């Protein structure tokens, strides 16, 4: 269907046809060395065995693996479940966490469409109609007006809400809630303060809590597994302790000093929480933090308790109940150890979850002190409490701003003051700070691997970030020069790794990626060998 003719009511029609066929030729252009289009990575054709089993009717992509043809009875049950859940979303008593924000966002929108061009997915896709931030909100608003308001039930066409609530609508809307990274760039552009990222979150919550529909990587393999075994990655306490022993060996090899890392140290000042993905994919990041904290003589500890070595809380992206369970477990570990505060490492959504959203549930004695790693790291670096030589970071560095730390929390300058202190060739992305583009892996996309969704997130949702990275390094784009994308967020690193790999940017441009702590350790005077090894992973 042509993107310019896609109407709100079309989401409930023509189930056998895709609402959108993504035309690769319309994707936004990338700069040198991809100006001829070789950087494009279109979503591949759907295998026949998948066509018969899964629903691809939105845009030829499946994030959720929804069944194509549930029985009529199951379809009726799911539609009724959606309508029941929608009533709860709009009930102050049932949705006390976000009811006010949701209602204001639904009612404040003036349909000016100012937010559309702020959206990296809408822009990168060639401005496909169903990807504009307001489209899913308008679908939801039409359903509310028709099915929950008397005037809409009596005169649907007169009220401009001729949408049909059927399984086609529900299935497409579920998928559409996973075509938004909830970066909230649209909200920051809205003159009325309407938050389409929040609307996306509330839709996901409805599907999860009322209908049992959620991305398996976030639910069964995410928050559920975290509560069962200790981490969303499946990392168990015994394996974690083994990794800590390996970290000690690596630290001795890199620094020449034997180090015993603190684990379960009661009464420490700091409980340091890492995204457990760091321990499995980017161990150099927790190693770097350990080197920094030990060099500064800080009183700190890691925890081997269930959920005590995992900063992530995937519930923040889709389910308030799961979110609360994880947050309370993390606080329980800190209280048991008797530490003074929790410090969250380089994980953007963990910042959002534990230091902002958790305020809604961490009241009274559960209102435990918790903060970002950035004030601590800024103090150590900028007040010269550890010895650093900026000349050791003599390569171009660009900073990626994680949405949840920067746009949501307003933490803009500490990381820049650190990088300016230690990286003489630092340059900014444009735009940057609160206006920066999402990496394309936000709201869980970075870890979602269902069917052909990874291709979509690399070619569409991550496209504007890829363009930003390339634009930042155009003066040094040739592969003879090492370049570093500093992404102080684990999920952002995963997404940036994937988009760089899809476009072969390491081979073509020598663009590397990593965290902020690694740059600090690389500049430490006591480090005889470079900490950053420039080995692709």
VONUKE-254848 format. One record per residue (C-alpha): residue in one letter; z, y, x. Coordinates in Angstrom, 1 decimal, padded with zeros to 4 digits, always signed. Example, Ala and Ser with C-alpha at 12.3 -4.5 7.8 and 13.67 -1.06 7.14 Angstrom:
rest / w / v / u
A / +007.8 / -004.5 / +012.3
S / +007.1 / -001.1 / +013.7
END
This chain:
rest / w / v / u
X / +000.0 / +000.0 / +000.0
X / -000.9 / +003.4 / +001.3
X / +002.1 / +005.2 / +002.6
X / +001.3 / +008.4 / +000.7
X / +001.2 / +006.7 / -002.7
X / +004.5 / +004.8 / -002.3
X / +006.7 / +005.8 / -005.2
X / +010.4 / +005.1 / -005.8
X / +009.6 / +002.7 / -008.7
X / +007.2 / +000.7 / -006.5
X / +010.1 / -001.0 / -004.8
X / +010.6 / -003.1 / -008.0
X / +006.9 / -004.1 / -008.3
X / +004.4 / -006.4 / -006.8
X / +006.6 / -008.9 / -005.1
X / +003.7 / -010.9 / -003.8
X / +002.5 / -007.9 / -001.8
X / +004.2 / -006.0 / +001.0
X / +005.3 / -002.6 / +000.0
X / +004.2 / -001.5 / +003.5
X / +002.0 / -002.9 / +006.2
X / +002.9 / -001.3 / +009.4
X / -000.2 / +000.1 / +011.1
X / +000.3 / -000.1 / +014.9
X / -002.4 / +002.7 / +015.3
X / -000.1 / +005.1 / +013.5
X / +002.9 / +004.6 / +015.7
X / +003.8 / +007.8 / +017.7
X / +002.2 / +008.1 / +021.1
X / +004.0 / +007.4 / +024.4
X / +003.4 / +009.4 / +027.5
X / +002.2 / +008.3 / +031.0
X / +001.7 / +005.5 / +031.9
X / +001.3 / +004.4 / +028.3
X / -001.0 / +007.2 / +027.0
X / -003.8 / +004.7 / +026.3
X / -001.7 / +002.7 / +023.9
X / -000.7 / -000.2 / +026.1
X / +002.9 / +000.6 / +025.4
X / +002.5 / -000.3 / +021.7
X / +004.2 / -003.5 / +020.7
X / +003.1 / -004.1 / +017.1
X / +005.1 / -006.6 / +014.9
X / +003.3 / -009.9 / +015.2
X / +001.8 / -011.8 / +012.2
X / +004.2 / -013.8 / +010.2
X / +003.9 / -017.6 / +010.8
X / +002.9 / -019.5 / +007.7
X / +006.0 / -021.6 / +007.6
X / +008.1 / -018.4 / +007.5
X / +006.0 / -016.8 / +004.8
X / +006.8 / -019.6 / +002.4
X / +010.5 / -019.6 / +003.1
X / +011.6 / -016.0 / +003.7
X / +011.2 / -012.7 / +002.0
X / +009.0 / -010.2 / +003.9
X / +007.9 / -008.2 / +000.9
X / +009.3 / -004.8 / +002.1
X / +007.3 / -004.3 / +005.3
X / +006.5 / -007.7 / +006.8
X / +009.8 / -007.8 / +008.7
X / +012.9 / -009.7 / +008.0
X / +016.3 / -008.7 / +009.3
X / +018.4 / -010.8 / +006.9
X / +016.4 / -014.0 / +006.4
X / +016.6 / -013.6 / +002.6
X / +015.0 / -016.5 / +000.6
X / +011.6 / -015.8 / -000.8
X / +012.0 / -017.5 / -004.2
X / +015.6 / -018.0 / -005.3
X / +015.9 / -019.8 / -008.7
X / +015.8 / -017.6 / -011.8
X / +019.5 / -018.3 / -012.3
X / +020.3 / -017.2 / -008.7
X / +018.2 / -014.1 / -009.1
X / +020.1 / -013.1 / -012.3
X / +023.4 / -013.7 / -010.6
X / +022.5 / -011.6 / -007.6
X / +021.2 / -008.7 / -009.8
X / +024.4 / -008.8 / -011.8
X / +026.4 / -008.9 / -008.6
X / +024.5 / -005.8 / -007.3
X / +025.2 / -003.9 / -010.5
X / +028.8 / -004.9 / -010.5
X / +029.2 / -003.9 / -006.9
X / +027.5 / -000.5 / -007.6
X / +030.1 / +000.3 / -010.2
X / +032.8 / -000.4 / -007.7
X / +031.1 / +001.8 / -005.1
X / +031.2 / +004.7 / -007.6
X / +034.9 / +004.0 / -008.5
X / +037.5 / +006.1 / -006.7
X / +040.0 / +003.3 / -007.0
X / +037.8 / +000.5 / -005.8
X / +036.1 / +002.5 / -003.0
X / +038.9 / +004.8 / -001.8
X / +037.7 / +004.8 / +001.8
X / +034.3 / +006.5 / +001.2
X / +034.0 / +007.3 / -002.5
X / +034.2 / +011.0 / -002.1
X / +031.6 / +011.2 / +000.7
X / +029.3 / +008.8 / -001.2
X / +029.4 / +010.8 / -004.5
X / +028.8 / +014.1 / -002.7
X / +025.9 / +012.7 / -000.7
X / +024.3 / +011.3 / -003.9
X / +024.8 / +014.5 / -005.8
X / +024.2 / +017.2 / -003.2
X / +020.7 / +016.2 / -002.2
X / +018.1 / +018.8 / -003.3
X / +015.1 / +016.7 / -002.3
X / +014.0 / +019.3 / +000.3
X / +013.2 / +016.5 / +002.7
X / +014.4 / +018.5 / +005.6
X / +016.0 / +015.4 / +007.1
X / +012.9 / +013.3 / +007.3
X / +011.6 / +014.7 / +010.6
X / +015.1 / +014.2 / +012.1
X / +014.8 / +010.5 / +011.7
X / +013.5 / +008.6 / +014.8
X / +012.4 / +005.6 / +012.7
X / +010.4 / +007.7 / +010.2
X / +008.8 / +009.8 / +012.9
X / +008.0 / +006.9 / +015.3
X / +006.5 / +004.8 / +012.4
X / +003.8 / +007.5 / +011.7
X / +005.9 / +008.8 / +008.9
X / +005.8 / +005.8 / +006.6
X / +007.2 / +006.8 / +003.2
X / +009.7 / +004.0 / +002.8
X / +011.3 / +004.8 / +006.2
X / +012.2 / +008.4 / +005.3
X / +016.0 / +008.9 / +005.2
X / +015.9 / +009.9 / +001.5
X / +013.8 / +007.0 / +000.2
X / +016.6 / +004.4 / -000.1
X / +019.0 / +007.1 / -001.4
X / +016.5 / +008.0 / -004.1
X / +016.1 / +004.3 / -005.0
X / +019.9 / +004.0 / -005.3
X / +020.1 / +007.3 / -007.3
X / +017.4 / +006.1 / -009.7
X / +019.3 / +002.8 / -010.3
X / +022.5 / +004.7 / -011.0
X / +020.8 / +007.1 / -013.4
X / +019.1 / +004.4 / -015.3
X / +021.7 / +001.6 / -015.5
X / +025.0 / +003.4 / -015.2
X / +024.4 / +006.6 / -017.1
X / +023.9 / +006.7 / -020.9
X / +021.0 / +009.2 / -020.8
X / +019.1 / +007.0 / -018.3
X / +019.6 / +003.8 / -020.4
X / +018.3 / +005.6 / -023.5
X / +015.5 / +007.6 / -022.0
X / +014.6 / +006.2 / -018.6
X / +011.1 / +007.7 / -018.2
X / +012.2 / +011.1 / -019.6
X / +015.0 / +011.1 / -017.0
X / +012.6 / +010.2 / -014.2
X / +014.1 / +006.8 / -013.5
X / +011.6 / +004.2 / -014.6
X / +012.7 / +001.8 / -011.8
X / +013.4 / -001.8 / -012.8
X / +016.5 / -003.6 / -011.4
X / +015.3 / -007.1 / -010.5
X / +015.5 / -009.4 / -007.6
X / +012.5 / -007.8 / -005.9
X / +014.3 / -004.4 / -006.0
X / +017.5 / -005.9 / -004.7
X / +015.9 / -007.9 / -001.9
X / +013.8 / -005.0 / -000.7
X / +016.8 / -002.6 / -000.9
X / +018.9 / -005.1 / +001.1
X / +016.3 / -005.2 / +003.8
X / +015.8 / -001.4 / +003.6
X / +019.5 / -000.9 / +004.4
X / +018.6 / -002.5 / +007.8
X / +015.8 / +000.0 / +008.5
X / +018.3 / +002.7 / +009.3
X / +020.5 / +002.8 / +012.4
X / +023.0 / +005.0 / +010.7
X / +022.7 / +007.4 / +013.6
X / +023.3 / +010.3 / +011.1
X / +020.9 / +012.6 / +012.8
X / +019.5 / +013.2 / +009.3
X / +023.0 / +014.3 / +008.1
X / +023.3 / +016.8 / +010.9
X / +020.0 / +018.4 / +009.8
X / +020.8 / +018.5 / +006.1
X / +021.6 / +022.0 / +004.8
X / +023.7 / +020.5 / +002.0
X / +025.7 / +018.0 / +004.2
X / +024.2 / +015.0 / +002.4
X / +024.7 / +011.9 / +004.6
X / +022.0 / +009.3 / +004.2
X / +023.5 / +007.2 / +007.0
X / +026.7 / +006.9 / +004.9
X / +024.6 / +005.8 / +001.9
X / +023.1 / +003.1 / +004.0
X / +026.6 / +001.9 / +005.1
X / +027.7 / +001.8 / +001.4
X / +024.7 / -000.2 / +000.5
X / +025.4 / -002.7 / +003.2
X / +029.0 / -002.9 / +002.1
X / +027.9 / -003.6 / -001.5
X / +025.6 / -006.4 / -000.3
X / +028.3 / -008.0 / +001.9
X / +031.5 / -007.6 / -000.1
X / +030.0 / -008.3 / -003.6
X / +027.0 / -010.5 / -002.9
X / +027.7 / -012.3 / +000.3
X / +024.5 / -010.8 / +001.9
X / +024.9 / -009.6 / +005.5
X / +023.2 / -009.9 / +008.8
X / +024.5 / -013.1 / +010.3
X / +024.8 / -011.5 / +013.8
X / +027.2 / -009.0 / +012.3
X / +029.2 / -011.2 / +009.9
X / +029.3 / -015.0 / +010.6
X / +028.4 / -014.5 / +014.3
X / +030.2 / -011.2 / +014.6
X / +033.4 / -010.1 / +012.9
X / +034.2 / -013.6 / +011.5
X / +033.8 / -015.2 / +014.9
X / +035.8 / -012.4 / +016.5
X / +038.8 / -013.1 / +014.3
X / +038.4 / -016.9 / +014.8
X / +037.9 / -017.2 / +018.5
X / +038.7 / -013.8 / +020.0
X / +035.4 / -012.1 / +020.5
X / +032.1 / -011.5 / +018.6
X / +030.3 / -013.0 / +021.6
X / +032.2 / -016.3 / +021.2
X / +034.2 / -015.6 / +024.4
X / +037.5 / -017.5 / +024.1
X / +040.8 / -016.5 / +025.9
X / +040.5 / -019.3 / +028.5
X / +037.0 / -018.3 / +029.4
X / +038.0 / -014.7 / +029.5
X / +040.7 / -015.5 / +032.1
X / +038.1 / -017.4 / +034.2
X / +035.9 / -014.3 / +034.1
X / +038.8 / -012.1 / +035.3
X / +039.3 / -014.5 / +038.3
X / +035.6 / -014.1 / +039.1
X / +035.9 / -010.3 / +038.8
X / +038.7 / -010.4 / +041.4
X / +036.5 / -012.3 / +043.8
X / +033.6 / -009.8 / +043.2
X / +035.9 / -006.9 / +043.8
X / +037.2 / -008.3 / +047.1
X / +033.6 / -009.0 / +048.2
X / +032.6 / -005.4 / +047.4
X / +035.7 / -003.5 / +048.6
X / +037.1 / -005.8 / +051.2
X / +040.5 / -005.7 / +049.5
X / +042.1 / -008.6 / +047.6
X / +042.9 / -007.5 / +044.1
X / +045.0 / -009.1 / +041.4
X / +043.9 / -007.6 / +038.1
X / +046.6 / -006.9 / +035.5
X / +046.3 / -009.2 / +032.4
X / +048.9 / -009.2 / +029.7
X / +051.1 / -006.8 / +031.6
X / +053.8 / -005.6 / +029.2
X / +054.8 / -002.0 / +029.1
X / +051.7 / -000.7 / +030.9
X / +050.5 / +002.8 / +030.1
X / +047.0 / +001.7 / +029.1
X / +045.5 / -001.3 / +027.3
X / +041.8 / -001.1 / +028.3
X / +039.4 / -002.5 / +025.8
X / +035.9 / -003.4 / +026.7
X / +033.0 / -004.6 / +024.5
X / +033.0 / -008.4 / +025.3
X / +029.3 / -008.2 / +025.9
X / +030.1 / -006.4 / +029.2
X / +031.9 / -009.5 / +030.4
X / +028.9 / -011.7 / +029.7
X / +025.9 / -009.4 / +030.4
X / +027.0 / -006.5 / +032.5
X / +030.1 / -007.6 / +034.4
X / +029.6 / -004.8 / +036.9
X / +030.9 / -002.4 / +034.2
X / +034.4 / -003.8 / +033.8
X / +034.4 / -004.5 / +037.5
X / +033.7 / -000.8 / +038.1
X / +036.4 / +000.3 / +035.8
X / +038.9 / -002.0 / +037.5
X / +038.0 / -000.6 / +040.9
X / +038.4 / +003.0 / +039.6
X / +041.7 / +002.3 / +037.9
X / +043.2 / +000.4 / +040.9
X / +042.0 / +003.1 / +043.3
X / +043.7 / +005.8 / +041.2
X / +046.9 / +003.8 / +041.0
X / +046.9 / +003.7 / +037.2
X / +049.3 / +001.7 / +035.1
X / +046.9 / -000.4 / +033.0
X / +046.2 / -003.9 / +031.7
X / +043.7 / -006.1 / +030.1
X / +044.8 / -008.6 / +027.3
X / +043.9 / -012.2 / +027.0
X / +045.3 / -012.4 / +023.4
X / +042.9 / -013.3 / +020.5
X / +040.8 / -010.1 / +019.9
X / +042.7 / -008.3 / +022.6
X / +039.8 / -008.4 / +025.1
X / +037.2 / -007.3 / +022.6
X / +036.6 / -003.6 / +021.6
X / +033.8 / -004.3 / +019.1
X / +034.4 / -004.1 / +015.4
X / +031.1 / -005.0 / +013.7
X / +032.7 / -004.5 / +010.3
X / +032.3 / -000.8 / +010.8
X / +028.6 / -001.3 / +010.1
X / +028.7 / -003.3 / +006.9
X / +032.0 / -004.3 / +005.5
X / +035.3 / -002.4 / +005.0
X / +037.4 / -005.6 / +004.6
X / +036.2 / -007.1 / +007.9
X / +036.5 / -003.8 / +009.6
X / +040.2 / -003.5 / +008.6
X / +041.0 / -007.1 / +009.6
X / +039.6 / -006.5 / +013.1
X / +041.2 / -003.0 / +013.6
X / +044.6 / -004.2 / +012.6
X / +044.4 / -007.2 / +014.9
X / +043.6 / -004.9 / +017.8
X / +046.6 / -002.7 / +017.1
X / +048.8 / -005.8 / +016.8
X / +047.9 / -006.9 / +020.3
X / +048.7 / -003.4 / +021.7
X / +052.0 / -003.2 / +019.9
X / +052.9 / -006.7 / +021.2
X / +052.2 / -005.7 / +024.8
X / +054.2 / -002.5 / +024.4
X / +051.6 / -000.4 / +026.0
X / +051.6 / +003.4 / +025.5
X / +048.0 / +003.7 / +024.3
X / +044.6 / +002.0 / +023.9
X / +041.7 / +003.3 / +025.9
X / +038.2 / +002.2 / +024.7
X / +035.6 / +001.6 / +027.3
X / +031.9 / +002.2 / +027.2
X / +031.1 / +001.1 / +023.7
X / +030.0 / +003.7 / +021.2
X / +030.7 / +001.9 / +017.9
X / +034.1 / +000.9 / +019.2
X / +034.9 / +004.6 / +019.7
X / +033.8 / +005.3 / +016.1
X / +035.6 / +002.2 / +014.7
X / +039.0 / +002.4 / +016.4
X / +039.4 / +006.1 / +017.1
X / +037.8 / +007.7 / +013.9
X / +037.2 / +005.4 / +011.0
X / +040.4 / +003.4 / +011.6
X / +042.4 / +006.5 / +010.7
X / +041.9 / +005.5 / +007.1
X / +043.9 / +002.3 / +007.5
X / +046.1 / +002.9 / +010.6
X / +048.8 / +004.8 / +009.0
X / +052.6 / +004.8 / +009.5
X / +053.7 / +002.5 / +012.3
X / +050.1 / +001.3 / +012.7
X / +049.0 / +004.8 / +013.8
X / +048.9 / +003.7 / +017.4
X / +047.6 / +006.1 / +020.1
X / +044.0 / +005.3 / +021.0
X / +041.4 / +007.3 / +022.9
X / +038.1 / +007.3 / +024.7
X / +037.8 / +006.4 / +028.4
X / +036.1 / +009.8 / +029.0
X / +039.1 / +012.1 / +029.4
X / +040.6 / +009.6 / +031.8
X / +037.4 / +009.3 / +033.9
X / +036.8 / +013.0 / +033.8
X / +040.3 / +013.7 / +035.1
X / +039.9 / +011.3 / +038.0
X / +036.4 / +012.5 / +039.0
X / +036.5 / +016.2 / +038.3
X / +040.0 / +016.7 / +039.7
X / +039.0 / +014.7 / +042.7
X / +041.7 / +012.1 / +042.4
X / +039.4 / +009.5 / +043.9
X / +037.2 / +010.3 / +046.9
X / +033.5 / +010.6 / +046.0
X / +030.2 / +011.3 / +047.9
X / +027.5 / +012.5 / +045.5
X / +024.9 / +011.9 / +048.2
X / +025.2 / +008.2 / +047.5
X / +023.7 / +008.7 / +044.1
X / +020.5 / +010.3 / +045.5
X / +018.1 / +009.2 / +042.8
X / +017.0 / +010.7 / +039.4
X / +019.5 / +010.1 / +036.6
X / +019.1 / +010.8 / +033.0
X / +021.9 / +010.6 / +030.4
X / +021.6 / +008.8 / +027.0
X / +024.0 / +010.2 / +024.4
X / +025.4 / +007.3 / +022.2
X / +025.3 / +008.5 / +018.6
X / +028.8 / +007.4 / +017.7
X / +030.4 / +009.1 / +020.7
X / +028.4 / +012.3 / +020.7
X / +027.0 / +013.1 / +017.2
X / +029.9 / +011.6 / +015.3
X / +032.8 / +012.4 / +017.6
X / +031.5 / +015.5 / +019.3
X / +032.2 / +014.2 / +022.8
X / +029.4 / +016.0 / +024.6
X / +030.6 / +017.7 / +027.9
X / +033.0 / +015.3 / +029.6
X / +030.3 / +012.8 / +030.6
X / +028.1 / +015.6 / +031.7
X / +030.8 / +017.1 / +033.9
X / +031.3 / +013.7 / +035.5
X / +027.5 / +013.2 / +036.2
X / +027.0 / +016.7 / +037.5
X / +029.8 / +016.1 / +039.9
X / +028.4 / +012.8 / +041.3
X / +024.6 / +012.9 / +040.6
X / +022.7 / +015.7 / +042.4
X / +019.4 / +014.7 / +040.7
X / +020.7 / +014.6 / +037.1
X / +018.3 / +015.8 / +034.4
X / +018.7 / +016.0 / +030.6
X / +016.7 / +014.2 / +027.9
X / +015.1 / +016.5 / +025.4
X / +016.6 / +016.9 / +022.9
X / +020.1 / +016.0 / +024.1
X / +023.7 / +016.2 / +023.0
X / +024.3 / +016.0 / +019.3
X / +020.5 / +016.3 / +018.8
X / +019.7 / +013.3 / +020.9
X / +017.8 / +010.4 / +019.4
X / +019.4 / +007.1 / +018.7
X / +018.5 / +004.3 / +021.1
X / +017.1 / +002.4 / +018.1
X / +019.8 / -000.3 / +018.4
X / +022.5 / +001.3 / +016.5
X / +024.4 / -000.1 / +013.5
X / +024.0 / -003.6 / +014.8
X / +020.3 / -003.6 / +015.6
X / +020.8 / -004.2 / +019.3
X / +022.2 / -007.7 / +018.7
X / +020.1 / -008.7 / +015.7
X / +017.6 / -011.4 / +016.5
X / +016.4 / -012.6 / +013.0
X / +012.8 / -013.8 / +012.8
X / +010.5 / -010.9 / +013.7
X / +013.1 / -008.1 / +013.6
X / +013.4 / -007.8 / +017.4
X / +009.8 / -006.8 / +017.6
X / +010.3 / -004.2 / +015.0
X / +013.3 / -002.7 / +016.6
X / +011.5 / -002.5 / +020.0
X / +008.2 / -001.1 / +018.6
X / +009.5 / +001.2 / +015.9
X / +013.3 / +002.0 / +015.9
X / +013.5 / +002.2 / +019.7
X / +010.2 / +004.1 / +020.1
X / +011.5 / +007.7 / +020.2
X / +014.1 / +006.7 / +022.8
X / +011.4 / +005.1 / +024.9
X / +009.4 / +008.3 / +024.7
X / +012.5 / +010.4 / +025.7
X / +013.1 / +008.3 / +028.7
X / +009.5 / +008.5 / +029.9
X / +009.3 / +012.2 / +029.2
X / +012.5 / +012.7 / +031.3
X / +011.0 / +011.0 / +034.3
X / +007.4 / +012.3 / +034.2
X / +007.7 / +014.2 / +037.5
X / +008.9 / +011.0 / +039.2
X / +007.2 / +008.3 / +037.1
X / +005.5 / +006.5 / +039.9
X / +007.1 / +003.1 / +040.7
X / +008.0 / +003.9 / +044.3
X / +011.1 / +005.9 / +043.1
X / +014.2 / +004.3 / +041.6
X / +015.3 / +005.9 / +038.4
X / +018.5 / +005.4 / +036.4
X / +019.1 / +005.7 / +032.6
X / +022.9 / +006.2 / +032.2
X / +023.9 / +004.7 / +028.8
X / +027.7 / +004.7 / +028.4
X / +027.6 / +002.2 / +025.5
X / +027.2 / -001.5 / +025.6
X / +025.0 / -001.8 / +022.5
X / +022.8 / +001.1 / +023.7
X / +022.4 / -000.7 / +027.1
X / +021.2 / -003.8 / +025.3
X / +018.7 / -001.9 / +023.3
X / +017.5 / +000.1 / +026.3
X / +017.2 / -003.1 / +028.3
X / +015.0 / -004.5 / +025.5
X / +012.7 / -001.5 / +025.1
X / +012.2 / -001.2 / +028.9
X / +011.5 / -004.9 / +029.1
X / +009.0 / -004.9 / +026.3
X / +007.1 / -002.0 / +028.0
X / +007.5 / -003.5 / +031.5
X / +009.0 / -000.2 / +032.6
X / +010.8 / -001.7 / +035.5
X / +007.6 / -003.0 / +037.0
X / +005.4 / +000.0 / +036.0
X / +007.9 / +002.9 / +036.5
X / +011.0 / +001.5 / +038.3
X / +013.2 / +002.6 / +035.5
X / +016.7 / +001.0 / +035.6
X / +019.6 / +001.3 / +033.3
X / +023.4 / +001.0 / +033.4
X / +026.7 / +002.6 / +032.5
X / +028.6 / +005.6 / +033.7
X / +031.4 / +003.8 / +035.6
X / +028.9 / +002.2 / +037.8
X / +027.6 / +005.6 / +039.0
X / +031.2 / +006.6 / +039.8
X / +031.9 / +003.6 / +041.9
X / +028.5 / +003.8 / +043.6
X / +029.6 / +007.3 / +044.8
X / +033.1 / +006.2 / +046.0
X / +033.5 / +006.9 / +049.7
X / +035.4 / +003.7 / +050.3
X / +032.4 / +001.6 / +049.1
X / +030.6 / +000.5 / +052.2
X / +027.6 / -001.0 / +050.4
X / +025.9 / +000.4 / +047.3
X / +027.5 / -000.8 / +044.1
X / +024.2 / -000.4 / +042.1
X / +021.9 / -003.1 / +043.4
X / +018.7 / -002.3 / +041.5
X / +018.2 / -005.8 / +040.4
X / +016.7 / -006.1 / +036.9
X / +018.8 / -007.9 / +034.3
END
